[in-house]
């Protein structure tokens, strides 16, 4: 009986200690590491959040851009910190494809603990305005009628893999053109050198507004309030092209559930601020704050979706 009471007491003390630690956090400046450069939608989101969270937490929140290396540079910096004051804010599509495109990784999936969902980047399927297509059905028909004559590009990672799976599923023989620079891909799209491009709408918007690029559909699972007349790929009849541009905050493997939940609540509250919501919408995002559990479930679904696309691309 004494052992049971002692064990119960230790558990209670542990819970109390974790709760106290979460309440007293942070004790020093907080860092958000990003795998993208300044000016990107995720960067703007992080800086808006940093401003709100810094005011709430009473400590500076610093945004640190670590682009390059297919997001591995940023992830390595985050994992190496081993610190509950250092976080990663990233689109999940940057790493859900890592086990497929990299033979060996310097980190494990468990190193990235989902804390809070922030938004969904609007991912668009664009074609040159000069191309004689007005719908996804028109595009698929043209690709089938002109095997090997159309060129495509997609944002590296999950989006590119899902695009490849979609084209294979639809028996559309299209030549893939690799790009390291999304802006160059967009320029080639606007000039008709490539005919299909799947990427963040924020990248395409200048050429769309200039009348050089036409958006046929969004890969997102729901329509974007800012683009109410553009259907999702599933609505257009092509669910194999569906993938959300999930963006959220990740914490270290050893973060306590109490601290994770506290940070998640603060992030969700900050994102729901009308001024923040308005700014994020203008950067080409669908504002969707969510809990750690919701975020983790969607990441698992995205991993499954990417794996299905890879199998489809292989003809399996």
Secondary structure, 3 states (H helix, E strand, C coil): CHHHHHHHHHHHHHHHHHHHHHHHCCCCCEEEEECCCCCCHHHHHHHHHHHHHHHHHCCCEEEEECCCHHHHHHHHHHHHHCCCCEEEEEEHHHCCCHHHHCCCCCCCHHHCEEEEEEEEECEEEEEECCCCCCCHHHHHHHHHHCCCCCEEEECCCHHHHHHHHHHHHCCCCCEECCCCCHHHHHHHHHCCCCCEEEEEHHHHHHHHHCCCEEEEEECCCCCCHHHCCCCECCCCCCHHHCCCEEEEEEECCCCCHHHHHHHHHHHHHHHCCHHHHHHHHHCCEEEEEECHHHHHHHHHHHHHHHHHHHHHHCCC
